[in-house]
Amino acid sequence: MDAAAMVALAKMGAAFAASIVVIGAALGISRIGVQALEAIARQPEAAGDIRSNMIVAAALIEGLAFFAIIAAVLVLFLVG
């Protein structure tokens, strides 16, 4: 493989990785939301605690996804 083909392959891999990260983060956050709603339906008096824990967990997932996307963008712009 020549250098141009390697650069194109690296960029395609970075785009694929970014899309996988976004899909995974969306599935994770949606699962957190579903589980939180089910927990609130079972115990309405604990809604405040459940909601705050849900927000913290979603923020952690979103932060991890953000770092992965930044890494993929760096590959897109710095390789080649």
Secondary structure, DSSP 8 states (H G I E B T S, - for coil): --HHHHHHHHHHHHHHHHHHHHHHHHHHHHHHHHHHHHHHHH-GGGHHHHHHHHHHHHHHHHHHHHHHHHHHHHHHHH--
